[in-house]
Amino acid sequence: MANHTIGMWMYKNGGGLEIQTQIIDALRERDIEVINELNLAHAVASNGHIMCRKVAMEQLDAFFSYNAGKQTQYQMYLYQTLSEAIPCLNNYTAFALTEDKFRTAHKLTQAGITTTDYKMLKRGDKKKLKKTLKDWGGKLVYKPTDGWGGMGIVKIENERALDMLFPFLDQTNIPYFYVEKYINYDLTDYRVDIVDGEFIACYGRKAPTNNWKTNISSGGSILLREPCDEAIDLALRAAAVTGLEIAGVDLIYDLDKEQYVVLEVNGIPAFATPEQQLLGLEFNRRKIDKIVDLIERRVKH
């Protein structure tokens, strides 16, 4: 009989179901039982417990949540509450930080990590935003502070384009603008996967024709890359600053300054899909093993 029990909620698409099965099997070999499909979207909190599928979540030894793109405010609120009672992976504080692009860039910059130049301005500061565009050589990137997969990200290349963006933003209830300086790069990026402070894998993504976004969800394609010590070291330091146990750090190479720059730090970096594995992207087994080691240490020590 297992001495420990954890809860789990993980994505199933893109080979996720097979990854999930491998993680569960590996944990059970270490006498850790797994209650799967604990989606906090279906949970209810009352009388001192968060109940999900008739499971009192606070009585679990840990909760492993790994499902990008399906985190509602309700789920995040319960995730925060649950993390105050049991270990959660990723921990809520770090995960919430990296869900916010401005807070992440700000914290990394304060720690001396190279990021893009950025500005946070209140929505009424349109003159300052136009001046920022001019100061940055006529190119900037507007980003929602939350979101994933490149959604809502707009490249602004002149003042006319900025004027066209204002009416859209005025219709939202967002009280601020968050923008980053556009960096001259070769339209490829670096994704560095890290688990528990250890390097797992480094690969790249290439933007499709007539686009500048490298995200797979935006049409980007996978590039195999040899690990680069400089990029890996930067990614490890960035992950450590955020506090994420499991991280995917996105970097690009600034052609003008000739240096690597951290774009984002992701708290739910995907495993390689079956199609990507056929292209030679092989890191799933090592990542699974490190995640299982991490969970075991959290529940047993």
Backbone as a ProteinNet text record, in pm:
[ID]
protein_1_A
[PRIMARY]
MANHTIGMWMYKNGGGLEIQTQIIDALRERDIEVINELNLAHAVASNGHIMCRKVAMEQLDAFFSYNAGKQTQYQMYLYQTLSEAIPCLNNYTAFALTEDKFRTAHKLTQAGITTTDYKMLKRGDKKKLKKTLKDWGGKLVYKPTDGWGGMGIVKIENERALDMLFPFLDQTNIPYFYVEKYINYDLTDYRVDIVDGEFIACYGRKAPTNNWKTNISSGGSILLREPCDEAIDLALRAAAVTGLEIAGVDLIYDLDKEQYVVLEVNGIPAFATPEQQLLGLEFNRRKIDKIVDLIERRVKH
[TERTIARY]
83.7	0	87.4	50	129.5	124.7	239.3	248.3	213.1	211.7	185.7	91.3	14.5	-79.6	-72	-59.5	-60.5	-178.1	-217.4	-316.2	-246.6	-314.4	-251	-354.5	-315.1	-395.2	-298.7	-305.5	-208.4	-276.5	-217.7	-272.9	-261.2	-349.6	-352.7	-314	-327.5	-299.6	-149.4	-111.3	29.4	116.8	58.9	134.4	131	54.2	49.8	-6.6	-103	-163.5	-60.3	28	132.5	233.7	269.3	360.1	298.6	171.3	99.2	104.8	81.2	84.2	222.4	326.6	463	497	451.8	477.2	406	280.4	201.9	265.1	305	367.5	496.9	576.7	704.6	682.7	582.4	553	502.9	421.3	369	479.3	581.7	697.1	771.1	751	815	715.4	607.6	504.1	435.7	414.7	339	216.3	99.3	-24.1	-62.7	-132.2	-172.7	-323.3	-389.1	-529.4	-530.3	-572.1	-560.6	-687.7	-679.2	-794.5	-850.7	-765.9	-813.3	-806.1	-902.8	-912.9	-983.2	-910.6	-966.9	-1084	-1104.8	-1221.2	-1350.4	-1342.8	-1461.6	-1464.2	-1373.2	-1364.4	-1458.1	-1491.9	-1573.4	-1507	-1497.9	-1436.6	-1543.3	-1542.7	-1633.7	-1588.9	-1625.5	-1597.3	-1450.1	-1361.3	-1218	-1152	-1224.7	-1165.9	-1197.8	-1102.5	-1127	-1157.5	-1279.3	-1322.2	-1323.2	-1255.6	-1250.3	-1267	-1371.5	-1402.8	-1404.1	-1464.6	-1481	-1349	-1246.2	-1115.4	-1093.6	-1060.5	-1023.3	-878.9	-861.4	-731	-623.5	-659.8	-560.9	-506.1	-572.5	-525.9	-426	-404.9	-303.5	-164.1	-65.1	73.1	134.2	75.4	122.2	22.2	33.5	-51.4	36.7	30.4	108.2	12.3	22.3	-66.3	15.3	-25.9	56.1	-33.9	-106.4	-201	-206.2	-122.4	-115.1	-240.9	-277.7	-388.5	-525.5	-533.7	-664.5	-669.9	-600.3	-597.3	-689.2	-811.2	-902	-866.7	-923.2	-900.1	-948.7	-1058	-1111.1	-1011	-955.4	-855.6	-732.2	-686.7	-568.9	-594.5	-714.2	-749	-745.2	-801.9	-799.3	-658.1	-582.9	-443.4	-362.4	-383.2	-315	-352.2	-479.9	-526.6	-470.9	-472.8	-422.9	-273.4	-199.5	-53.5	-14.4	-108.6	-81.4	-95.4	-148.5	-171.6	-80.9	-51.7	30	128.3	235.7	327.7	257.2	274.1	220.9	336.6	329	432.8	368.1	414.2	504.5	441.1	527.1	472.4	396	289.7	199.4	269.1	351.6	413.5	494.1	576	657.8	572.5	472.9	387.6	309.9	253.6	178.8	269.7	391.9	487.8	509.5	537.9	573.6	453.2	331.8	213.3	199.1	277.2	272.1	402.8	396.2	517.3	591.2	516.2	581.9	652.1	583.3	643.6	766.6	759.9	874.8	993.9	971.6	1080.3	1138.5	1052.2	1096.6	1185.1	1141.5	1218.5	1351.5	1350.1	1473.7	1572.1	1522.3	1608.6	1669.8	1590.2	1641.9	1752.4	1746.1	1845.4	1966.2	1968	2082.2	2076.3	1958.2	1939.8	1908.7	1971.6	1950	1812.3	1728.1	1595.6	1581.1	1467	1437	1412	1439.5	1395.7	1243.2	1183.6	1038	989.4	859.5	796	652.8	614.8	476.6	424	316.6	259.5	109.5	54.2	-90.7	-153.4	-277.8	-339.9	-350.1	-358.6	-370.5	-240.8	-128.1	3	37.8	-49.7	-27.3	89.8	108.6	221.6	354.3	359.7	482.2	506.5	398.5	414	466.8	418.4	469.1	616	652.2	792.6	879.1	825.6	899.1	923.6	821.9	836.7	949.4	953.5	1058.9	1195.4	1202.8	1329.6	1384.8	1296.2	1337.5	1356	1370.8	1400.3	1280.5	1159.8	1040.2	980.7	1027.8	971.4	954.1	835.4	813.2	711.5	696.9	603.4	507.7	378.1	276.1	242.5	241.7	209.8	105.9	2.8	-78.5	11.5	-7.1	81.6	56.5	-63.6	-90.8	-108	-149.3	-166	-46.7	-63.2	42.4	29.9	134	129.9	131.5	175.4	183.1	51	-53.5	-184.1	-184.8	-238.9	-252.9	-127.6	-18	108.3	111	141.5	137.7	269.1	328.6	448.9	406.6	458	428.4	553.3	540.1	657.5	652.7	543.4	535.6	423.4	419.2	320.3	178.5	162	28.1	-26.2	57.7	14.7	-22.4	51.2	20.8	-114.6	-141.3	-270.1	-385.5	-361.6	-465.4	-490.2	-387.2	-400.9	-479.5	-468.8	-530.9	-681.3	-759.7	-904.6	-939.8	-864	-888.6	-862.4	-750.6	-716	-812.9	-864.1	-958.2	-1089.3	-1120.1	-1243.3	-1228.9	-1107.4	-1082.9	-1082.1	-1082.4	-1073.8	-931.3	-834.6	-694.4	-645.3	-598.1	-562.1	-421.4	-348.9	-209	-166.5	-52.3	16.9	143.8	170	301.1	364.6	481.6	549.4	695.7	751.6	892.8	957.4	1083.7	1157.7	1174.3	1152.2	1171.3	1320.8	1360.9	1502	1530.3	1638.3	1681.9	1739	1669.8	1714.9	1687.2	1732.1	1726.7	1597.4	1492.5	1360.6	1361.8	1458.8	1459.5	1477.6	1438.5	1459.3	1522.7	1544.2	1597.8	1499.1	1459.2	1381.4	1472	1495.2	1577.8	1487.9	1478.3	1397	1481.4	1423.7	1493.1	1398.8	1448.6	1370.7	1457.4	1407.1	1474.9	1617.7	1635.9	1767.1	1865.1	1818	1906.9	1864.4	1962.2	1937.3	1883.1	1775.7	1714.8	1739.4	1708.3	1719.4	1723.8	1779	1778.8	1742.5	1641.3	1604.4	1557.7	1522.9	1483.2	1353.6	1302.8	1184.1	1207.9	1154.5	1174.6	1040.9	1034.7	911.5	876.5	747.2	707.2	730.7	721.3	737.1	633.6	676.6	589.7	535.7	608.6	570.9	698.7	685.1	802.2	793.5	676.9	658.9	707.2	782.4	839.7	754.6	651.5	570	514.5	510.9	452.1	306	233.8	92.5	72.6	179.3	172.4	226.4	253.9	302.5	450.8	520.2	664.3	697.7	821.2	866.1	986.8	1006.8	1113.9	1250.3	1349.9	1489.4	1568.2	1649.6	1740.4	1862.2	1901.5	2016	2112.4	2240	2339.6	2337.5	2345.9	2345.7	2460.2	2428.3	2526.4	2542	2663.7	2687.5	2636	2657.4	2615	2463.2	2391.6	2245.6	2191.8	2251.4	2205.2	2227.2	2342.9	2371.1	2272.2	2241	2144.4	2007.1	1967.8	1837.1	1829.6	1935	1937.3	1924.1	1993.6	1986.6	1848	1787.8	1653.8	1551.1	1559.4	1465.3	1481.7	1605.8	1631.2	1571.5	1581.7	1527.5	1375.5	1308.6	1162.5	1116.5	1199.4	1161.2	1086.6	1073	1004.2	1085.7	1018.1	1083.5	1093.6	993.1	989.6	973.6	1068.8	1066.9	1108.9	1051.4	1095.5	1133.3	1261.3	1309	1329.4	1263.1	1273.5	1375.8	1472.7	1578.4	1581.3	1629.3	1667.4	1806.3	1870.6	2003.9	1993.4	2030.6	2026.8	2144.4	2113.1	2218.4	2293.8	2228.1	2294.5	2390.2	2345.1	2428.1	2511	2485.8	2557.6	2553.6	2431	2412.1	2276.3	2266.9	2139	2051.6	1922.3	1825.2	1710.1	1667.1	1551.7	1423.8	1339.3	1209.7	1101.7	1091.8	988.4	1038.8	973.3	996	859.1	848.5	720.1	713.5	600.3	582.6	524.9	481.8	430.9	488	619.5	680.3	643.9	602.2	552.4	663.9	624.4	712.8	717.9	814.3	821.8	703.5	637.2	526.5	581.1	497.4	544.8	604.7	545.9	597.4	734.9	751.5	880.4	986.5	945.5	1040.7	1093.1	1006.7	1049.7	1153.6	1152.7	1251.2	1383.5	1385	1508.1	1507.7	1393.6	1385.8	1357.4	1462.3	1451.4	1494.9	1399.9	1432.9	1324.6	1215.8	1102.1	1138.4	1216.6	1249.3	1326.9	1424.2	1503.4	1416	1327.8	1239.7	1142.5	1086.1	996.4	1069.1	1190.1	1266.2	1293.2	1329.1	1360.6	1235.1	1122.5	997.1	955.3	969.7	935.3	1026.9	1156.3	1250.3	1206.5	1168.1	1126.5	1002.2	903.2	778.8	808.8	890.7	923.1	989.1	1081.5	1149.3	1051.7	958.8	864.2	768.5	729.3	629.9	693.4	820.7	884	979.2	1009.9	1107.8	1053.1
-119.8	0	125.1	222.8	345	425.1	482	562.5	709	749.5	889.3	895.1	1003.2	1023	1167.7	1185	1320.2	1333.9	1458.4	1489.3	1536.1	1522	1556.1	1607.4	1707.3	1755.3	1795.3	1725.8	1746.7	1746.3	1820.7	1826.1	1688.5	1663.1	1533.2	1541.4	1658.5	1670.7	1666.9	1648.6	1652.9	1550.8	1433.7	1329.6	1339.1	1435	1455.1	1337.7	1266.4	1152.7	1043.7	1018.4	917.6	963.2	1091.2	1145.9	1130	1163.4	1151.6	1008.8	912.6	771.7	731.2	778.9	744.2	803.5	925.7	988.2	911.3	877.2	803.4	667.9	597	464.5	476.6	578.4	596.3	631.4	711	746.5	625	543.8	425.8	325.7	322.5	236.7	282.6	406.9	462.2	474	398.2	394.3	528.9	598.2	723.6	705.8	705	689.2	823.8	817	938.3	936.5	1045.1	1065.3	1166.5	1120.6	1199.7	1281	1370.1	1449.6	1541.5	1593.3	1685.6	1829.1	1860.3	1991.9	2087	2187.7	2279.3	2361	2359.3	2426.7	2363.8	2237.6	2165.3	2152	2221.4	2210.2	2310	2276.6	2363.9	2371	2490.8	2507.8	2542.9	2469.1	2498.6	2420	2468.5	2397.8	2360	2446.4	2424	2330.1	2287.9	2196.3	2240.8	2214.1	2226.8	2086.1	2064.6	1932.4	1927.7	1828.6	1810	1661.2	1626.6	1486	1402.3	1458	1394.6	1374.3	1443.8	1438.1	1567	1553.7	1669.5	1704.7	1809.2	1838.7	1863.5	1923.9	1954.1	1828.5	1715.4	1591.2	1516.7	1567.9	1509.7	1548.2	1473	1505	1609.8	1625.6	1727.6	1735	1842.8	1860	1901.5	1824.5	1851.4	1899.6	2028	2089.1	2126.6	2077.7	2096.1	2102.2	2212.5	2225.1	2369.5	2405.4	2543.3	2580.5	2705.8	2756.3	2729.8	2661.2	2632	2673.6	2781	2828.8	2950	2930.6	3041.8	3112.6	3231.3	3303.2	3221.1	3149.6	3065.9	2957.1	2890	2787	2844.7	2959.8	3021.9	3059.4	3105.3	3143.5	3022.3	2911.5	2789.2	2731.6	2745.6	2699.8	2773.8	2903.3	2983.3	2936.3	2913.4	2869.2	2731.6	2640.2	2505.2	2505.2	2593.6	2597.2	2640.4	2699.5	2736.7	2618.6	2507	2389.1	2272	2253.2	2139.4	2186.1	2108.4	2145.4	2137.8	2241	2242.8	2263.3	2195.6	2206.1	2246.2	2360.7	2457.4	2524.2	2580.5	2654.8	2775.5	2811	2914.8	3049.4	3088.4	3220.6	3239.1	3139.8	3147.8	3137.1	3049.2	3031.6	3159.9	3221.7	3345.3	3457	3461.6	3560.8	3546.1	3424.2	3404.6	3406.2	3406.4	3428.1	3575.9	3662.1	3806.3	3850.6	3890.8	3923.7	4044.1	4145.6	4262.9	4228.5	4162.2	4129.6	4040.5	3950.4	3862.8	3942.5	4025.3	4105.4	4199.4	4256.4	4349.9	4279.7	4161.8	4087.1	4039.3	3992.3	3947	4062.8	4177.5	4294.3	4337.5	4335.4	4372.1	4277.2	4152.4	4052.5	4051.4	4144.4	4152.6	4057.8	4000.4	3911.7	3996.4	3967.3	4044.7	4014.3	4117.2	4106	4215.2	4215.5	4325.3	4452.1	4569.4	4695	4693.8	4743.7	4740.2	4866.7	4891.7	5001.5	4961.8	4998.9	4987.2	5129.2	5161.6	5295.3	5286.5	5384.5	5385.2	5417.5	5374	5379.9	5522.4	5620.8	5758.9	5820.5	5752.2	5808.1	5781.6	5822	5792.4	5872.8	5994.9	6074.9	6010	5957.3	5889.8	5763.6	5696.9	5575.5	5608.9	5719.2	5760.5	5801.6	5867.1	5904.1	5779.2	5678.8	5553.2	5487.6	5488.6	5433.1	5503.9	5634.7	5711.4	5680.9	5676.5	5649.7	5512	5418.9	5281.5	5257	5361.4	5345.6	5312.4	5340.2	5321.2	5181.9	5094.9	4960.2	4920.9	4868.8	4812.6	4700.3	4627.2	4514.5	4536.4	4541.8	4548.2	4405	4381.4	4249.2	4258.2	4174.8	4158	4100.6	4142.2	4091.9	3944.9	3895.8	3753	3691.9	3567.8	3501.9	3415.5	3332.9	3240.1	3216.3	3155.3	3118.2	3235.5	3353	3468.2	3540.8	3501	3562.7	3707.7	3796.4	3936.6	4019.2	3958.1	4029.9	4098.3	4228.1	4306.4	4381.8	4371	4449.1	4583.4	4692.1	4826.9	4881.9	4922.5	4965.8	5112.6	5182.6	5325.2	5385.9	5520	5587.9	5563.9	5548.4	5521.6	5389.5	5287.2	5157.6	5169.4	5253.4	5276	5344.6	5442.9	5511.9	5415.4	5316.8	5217.6	5123.2	5104.8	5015	5081	5211.9	5282	5257.8	5268.1	5246.5	5108.6	5008.9	4873.2	4866.1	4923	4917.6	4999.8	5109.3	5193.9	5121.3	5018.4	4942.8	4835.2	4813.4	4714.1	4782.5	4701.4	4757.8	4750.7	4728.6	4721.1	4862	4885.8	5022.4	5065.1	4980.1	5012	4957.3	5007.3	4954.3	4885.5	4765.4	4704.5	4683	4741.5	4731	4693.6	4629.9	4594.2	4644	4678.2	4718.3	4597.9	4621	4513.7	4489.9	4364.7	4328.9	4273	4318.2	4267.6	4126.6	4026.8	3888.1	3810.3	3687.2	3611.1	3532.6	3569.6	3506.4	3361.7	3330.7	3202.2	3229.8	3133.5	3149.6	3024.9	3028.1	2916.4	2887.1	2761.4	2719.3	2628.4	2668.1	2590.2	2533.9	2402.8	2335.9	2307.3	2337.4	2321.1	2256.1	2158.1	2097.1	2091.6	2148.9	2143.2	2196.3	2303.7	2366.4	2296.1	2196.4	2122.2	2140.7	2154.1	2165.7	2034.5	2043.1	1925.1	1920	2030	2029.3	2171.8	2185.4	2313	2287.6	2354.2	2344.6	2481.7	2494.8	2625.4	2618.5	2737.5	2748.9	2859.9	2840.3	2935.5	2991.3	3124	3187.7	3145.1	3133.7	3098.2	3215.2	3189.2	3294	3404.6	3528.3	3645.3	3660.9	3612	3629.8	3647.6	3701.5	3723.8	3647.3	3584.7	3509.2	3366.7	3317.6	3183.2	3075.7	3116.1	3018.2	2912.7	2788.8	2680.2	2710.5	2766.7	2798.5	2910.9	2986.1	3092.2	3045.5	2915.7	2860.5	2836.1	2857	2832.2	2684.4	2656.8	2517.9	2491.3	2364.4	2322.3	2323.1	2369.1	2360.9	2280.2	2188.3	2119	2208.4	2220.6	2305.1	2229.6	2257	2207.5	2296.4	2238	2320.3	2421.6	2544.1	2653.1	2694.5	2687.9	2715.7	2852.7	2953.1	3088.7	3097.7	3036.3	3039.8	2958.7	2843.8	2757.5	2824.7	2887.2	2955.7	3068.9	3146.1	3255	3200.4	3090.8	3030.9	2976.5	2912	2859.1	2970.8	3080.7	3193.7	3257.2	3266.5	3324.3	3238.4	3106.8	3016.5	3027.5	3037.2	3047	3175.1	3283.6	3410.7	3402.6	3337.4	3327.8	3232.7	3133.9	3035.8	2916.2	2905	2790.2	2662.5	2555.1	2424.1	2363.8	2389.5	2340.8	2462.4	2485.4	2608.9	2584.5	2665	2672.4	2817.3	2843.3	2980.4	3008.2	3113.8	3151.1	3262.7	3239.4	3336.5	3368.3	3487.2	3517.6	3579.1	3582.9	3641.5	3778.9	3882.5	4020.6	4041.9	4060.2	4073.7	4204.8	4308.8	4438.5	4440.8	4386.7	4387.4	4260.2	4162.6	4035.4	3968.6	3946.7	3880.4	3810.8	3709.6	3642.3	3725.4	3720.9	3799.7	3708.1	3719.4	3641.9	3712.2	3640.3	3694.1	3661.6	3534.5	3490.8	3370.1	3346.2	3224	3158.2	3035	2964.6	2859.5	2854.8	2760.6	2627	2613.4	2485.4	2458.5	2439.6	2413.4	2273.7	2266.8	2140.2	2037.6	1912.1	1803.3	1799.3	1726.1	1708.5	1623.9	1667.6	1591.1	1470.6	1371.8	1258.1	1302	1404.1	1453.1	1517.6	1590.6	1654.4	1551.4	1445.4	1338	1273.8	1260.6	1203.2	1291	1420.8	1513.3	1509.5	1433.1	1419.1	1490.8	1545.8	1616.9	1515.9	1473	1363.7	1410.6	1451.5	1487.7	1446.3	1386.1	1355.3	1263.6	1159.7	1063.3	1128.8	1210.9	1279.2	1376.6	1444.7	1539.9	1468.2	1357.3	1278	1232.1	1177.9	1127.3	1237.5	1356.3	1466.7	1517.4	1519.1	1562	1461.2	1332.8	1228.4	1237.9	1260.1	1279.6	1397.2	1504.8	1626.4	1602.4	1536.5	1506.8	1415.9	1313.2	1221.2	1294.5	1383.1	1454.5	1545.4	1605.5	1695.4	1621.3	1500.6	1430.8	1347.9	1312.4	1223.2	1294.5	1419.8	1487.9	1622.1
0	0	0	-84.7	-96.1	33.3	68.6	189.7	165.7	39	5	-114.4	-121.8	-232	-278.9	-409	-464.9	-560.6	-584.1	-686.5	-812.3	-927.2	-1054.3	-1152.8	-1229.2	-1342.2	-1451.6	-1565.1	-1671.9	-1807.2	-1899.4	-2035	-2102.4	-2198.7	-2266.1	-2413.5	-2473.2	-2616.3	-2641.8	-2766.7	-2803.9	-2734.5	-2705.7	-2637.5	-2486.7	-2434.5	-2290.1	-2213.3	-2274.1	-2205.2	-2178.5	-2275.2	-2257.1	-2151.5	-2153.3	-2052.2	-1913.8	-1903.3	-1777.3	-1724.2	-1812.5	-1773.7	-1723.7	-1791	-1750.1	-1613.2	-1588.8	-1458.7	-1348.3	-1372.3	-1272.4	-1243.3	-1347.9	-1329.6	-1249.5	-1281.5	-1211.5	-1064.9	-1036.6	-897.1	-819	-880.3	-811.9	-782.1	-866.6	-838.6	-713.2	-675.9	-556.3	-440.5	-449.4	-344.3	-323.9	-434.5	-430.7	-520.2	-459.9	-536.1	-598.3	-711.3	-782.3	-804.9	-765	-800	-913.8	-1030	-1152	-1177.6	-1276.7	-1323.6	-1215.3	-1129.4	-1025.6	-1078.6	-1160.4	-1222.5	-1125.8	-1078.4	-979.5	-1033.6	-1164.1	-1220.8	-1169.7	-1129.2	-1082.4	-930.1	-861.8	-716.1	-647.8	-525.1	-440.5	-303.3	-248.4	-116.1	-12.8	97.9	209.8	331.4	448	573.4	589.7	542.6	562.8	465.3	360.2	261.5	119.8	29.5	-114.1	-163.9	-209.2	-255.1	-407.5	-463	-608.2	-637.1	-706	-734.7	-605.6	-503.8	-373	-299.1	-343.1	-278.1	-198.9	-71.2	10	-24.1	-101.6	-159.9	-54.9	57.9	162.3	229	210.1	270.6	182	60.5	-27.5	21.3	-21.8	14.8	-77.5	-196.4	-290.7	-405.6	-483.5	-601.4	-717.9	-828.1	-949	-1057.1	-1091.1	-1190.5	-1312.6	-1431.1	-1551.3	-1674	-1685.1	-1795.9	-1842.5	-1938.4	-1987.4	-2063.9	-2053.4	-2133	-2076.4	-1963.8	-1906	-1759.2	-1726.4	-1588.9	-1576.1	-1526.3	-1504.5	-1374.6	-1354.2	-1229.2	-1110	-1129.8	-1021.8	-983.6	-1083.1	-1056.1	-987.1	-1034.8	-974.9	-829.5	-801.1	-664.6	-571.6	-619.2	-538.7	-531.3	-638.9	-641	-534.3	-525.9	-424.6	-284.1	-262.8	-131.6	-97.5	-194.3	-171.5	-141.4	-208.2	-189.5	-48.6	23.4	162.1	256.7	203.8	287.6	252.4	123.8	80.3	-26.5	-50.9	-159.3	-294.6	-376.2	-511.8	-608.4	-721	-823.3	-955.1	-1006	-945.8	-823.6	-736.4	-623.6	-675.4	-603.7	-653.2	-670.1	-575.2	-580.1	-708.2	-741.1	-862.2	-988.1	-984.8	-1101.9	-1131.9	-1029	-1048.4	-1100.1	-1050.2	-1098.3	-1248.4	-1293.4	-1433.3	-1526.5	-1471.1	-1553.7	-1590.3	-1526.4	-1549.7	-1614.7	-1740.1	-1815.5	-1758.8	-1714.5	-1657.3	-1526.9	-1435.4	-1306.4	-1324.2	-1421.1	-1446.2	-1497.4	-1599.1	-1654.6	-1548.8	-1466.9	-1363.3	-1260.3	-1217.3	-1117	-1174.3	-1297.7	-1360.7	-1376	-1419.2	-1436.6	-1303.8	-1198.2	-1066.6	-1021.5	-1069.9	-1031.7	-1125.3	-1221	-1311.4	-1429.7	-1455.6	-1570.7	-1693.7	-1805.8	-1927.6	-1986.7	-1993.9	-2054.8	-2160.5	-2227.9	-2317.8	-2236.5	-2298.3	-2237.3	-2234	-2126	-2113	-2044.9	-2059.4	-1987.4	-1952.2	-1832.1	-1787	-1769.5	-1842	-1838.6	-1814.2	-1744.3	-1730.2	-1865.4	-1883	-2015	-2069.9	-1982.5	-2029	-2078	-2057.7	-2094.5	-2241	-2331.1	-2472.6	-2529.7	-2479	-2525.8	-2486.4	-2363.2	-2318.7	-2400.4	-2437.2	-2517.4	-2656.6	-2714.1	-2845	-2836.2	-2725.5	-2706.8	-2691.3	-2620	-2603.9	-2739	-2824.6	-2959.3	-3033.3	-3023.7	-3090.7	-3029.8	-2895.8	-2827.7	-2862.1	-2890	-2920.3	-3070.5	-3146.5	-3287.8	-3374	-3323.4	-3404.8	-3403.8	-3313.5	-3304.3	-3157.6	-3126.6	-2994	-3005.2	-2897.5	-2893.2	-2778	-2810	-2705.1	-2663	-2530.5	-2479.4	-2368.3	-2373.3	-2252.2	-2143.3	-2020.5	-1915	-1885.8	-1918.9	-1903.7	-2043	-2047.6	-2177.1	-2212.3	-2313.1	-2354.3	-2504	-2560.3	-2701.8	-2797.9	-2750.9	-2839.6	-2859.4	-2786.5	-2804.8	-2758.4	-2841.4	-2806.2	-2821.2	-2864.2	-2879.8	-3017.4	-3017.7	-3141.6	-3157.9	-3277.5	-3307.4	-3367.9	-3310.7	-3357.7	-3424.7	-3551.9	-3626.6	-3667.5	-3631.9	-3660	-3576.3	-3572.2	-3488.7	-3538.8	-3668	-3722.4	-3669.6	-3664.1	-3610.8	-3463.3	-3392.1	-3250.5	-3235.4	-3320.4	-3316.2	-3345.6	-3428.5	-3459.9	-3343.1	-3259.3	-3143.8	-3030.1	-3017.3	-2905.1	-2892.3	-3001.1	-2986.6	-2933	-2975.9	-2926.2	-2776.1	-2734	-2591.8	-2507.7	-2565.8	-2492.6	-2463.6	-2542.1	-2522.4	-2415.3	-2370.5	-2266.2	-2130.1	-2026.6	-1890.8	-1836.3	-1926.6	-1884.1	-1851	-1729.8	-1688.9	-1727.6	-1802.7	-1829.7	-1965.2	-2012.6	-2129.4	-2081.5	-2132.3	-2109.4	-2246	-2266.3	-2395.5	-2374.8	-2476.6	-2477.3	-2605.9	-2596.9	-2715.4	-2808.7	-2937.5	-3034.4	-3053.1	-3045.6	-3057.1	-3195.9	-3253.8	-3384.1	-3365.1	-3417.3	-3402.4	-3530.1	-3535.1	-3660.1	-3677.6	-3604.1	-3611.5	-3563	-3477.4	-3407.5	-3258.9	-3177	-3033.4	-2974.6	-2845.3	-2768.5	-2655.1	-2643	-2526.8	-2443	-2319.1	-2228.6	-2119.1	-2112.4	-2010.6	-1886.5	-1770.4	-1642.1	-1543.4	-1469.4	-1361.8	-1236.7	-1129.2	-999.1	-1006.7	-1081.9	-1091.9	-1183	-1259.1	-1349.3	-1494.4	-1580.8	-1724.6	-1779.3	-1856.7	-1917.1	-2066.8	-2134.6	-2280.1	-2332.7	-2453.6	-2523.4	-2668.9	-2714.5	-2855.6	-2901.2	-3026.5	-3077.5	-3154.9	-3185.5	-3270.1	-3371.4	-3490.5	-3600.1	-3643.7	-3659.4	-3702.4	-3844.2	-3874.9	-4011.9	-4107.4	-4236.2	-4337	-4314.4	-4326.6	-4311.2	-4169.8	-4072.7	-3932.6	-3851.9	-3732.3	-3647.9	-3516.7	-3490.7	-3367.4	-3386.3	-3288.9	-3299.2	-3231.7	-3156	-3082.9	-3176.8	-3130.1	-3208.7	-3239	-3140.3	-3160.7	-3261.7	-3292.2	-3393.4	-3527.4	-3537.9	-3664.1	-3669.8	-3558.5	-3555.8	-3568.7	-3607	-3623.9	-3534.6	-3501.7	-3410.5	-3478.9	-3405.4	-3448.5	-3346.1	-3390.8	-3299.7	-3276	-3151.7	-3117.7	-3027.7	-3046	-2953.5	-2828.7	-2710.6	-2589.4	-2591.3	-2555.4	-2550.3	-2405.2	-2352.6	-2210.7	-2169.2	-2252.8	-2218.6	-2205.7	-2300.4	-2297.3	-2179.9	-2155.6	-2045.8	-1911.6	-1894.7	-1768.4	-1744	-1848.1	-1834.5	-1797.5	-1861.9	-1834.1	-1691.5	-1647.2	-1509.8	-1407.8	-1431.8	-1338.8	-1340.5	-1458.8	-1468.8	-1395.9	-1414.7	-1347.1	-1196	-1149.5	-1005.9	-947.6	-1021.9	-973.4	-959.2	-1053.3	-1046	-936.1	-902.2	-801.9	-855.7	-987.6	-1046.2	-1028.4	-989.5	-985	-1125.3	-1207.4	-1345.3	-1435.2	-1524.4	-1602.8	-1746.8	-1834.5	-1972.9	-2000.3	-2019.2	-2035.9	-2184.2	-2233.5	-2373.7	-2390.4	-2478.1	-2505.6	-2654.4	-2687	-2824.1	-2820.8	-2937.3	-2945.9	-3010.3	-2935.7	-2982.2	-3078.6	-3205.7	-3306.6	-3293.9	-3241.7	-3228.4	-3109.7	-2996.3	-2875.6	-2861.4	-2947.6	-2948.1	-2810.6	-2762.7	-2634.6	-2630.6	-2543.5	-2523.5	-2430.1	-2456.4	-2381.1	-2340.3	-2215.3	-2168.9	-2212.7	-2286.3	-2326.4	-2224.4	-2186.3	-2093.7	-2015.4	-1902.5	-1825.7	-1807.2	-1851.8	-1853.2	-1744	-1674.8	-1565.1	-1604.7	-1730.3	-1778	-1917.1	-1927.6	-2058.8	-2108	-2231.7	-2286.2	-2303.3	-2297	-2336.6	-2489.7	-2542.4	-2686.9	-2733.7	-2839.7	-2895.4	-2972.6	-3003.3	-3084.1	-3217	-3279.8	-3407.5	-3389.2	-3280.6	-3253.7	-3217.9	-3153.8	-3123.1	-3250.6	-3350.4	-3477.7	-3546.6	-3513.6	-3569.4	-3492.7	-3382	-3304	-3171.5	-3131.8	-3003.7	-2892.8	-2825.3	-2728.1	-2589.1	-2507.9	-2370	-2271.5	-2321.6	-2234.1	-2118.2	-2144.7	-2040.4	-1926.7	-1961.9	-1859.2	-1779.9	-1847.8	-1780.3	-1686.8	-1732.2	-1647.2	-1521.6	-1539.6	-1425.1	-1323.1	-1370.6	-1279.2	-1208.2	-1277.7	-1214.6	-1108.6	-1138.8	-1041.9	-919.5	-942.6	-829.8	-743.5	-808.4	-738.6	-654.4	-712.8	-638.4	-520.5	-543.1	-434.2	-318	-349.3	-242.4	-165.9	-238.1	-172.9	-78.9	-115.3	-32.4	77.6	62.4	159.1	253.8	228.1	313	359.6
[MASK]
+++++++++++++++++++++++++++++++++++++++++++++++++++++++++++++++++++++++++++++++++++++++++++++++++++++++++++++++++++++++++++++++++++++++++++++++++++++++++++++++++++++++++++++++++++++++++++++++++++++++++++++++++++++++++++++++++++++++++++++++++++++++++++++++++++++++++++++++++++++++++++++++++++++++++++++

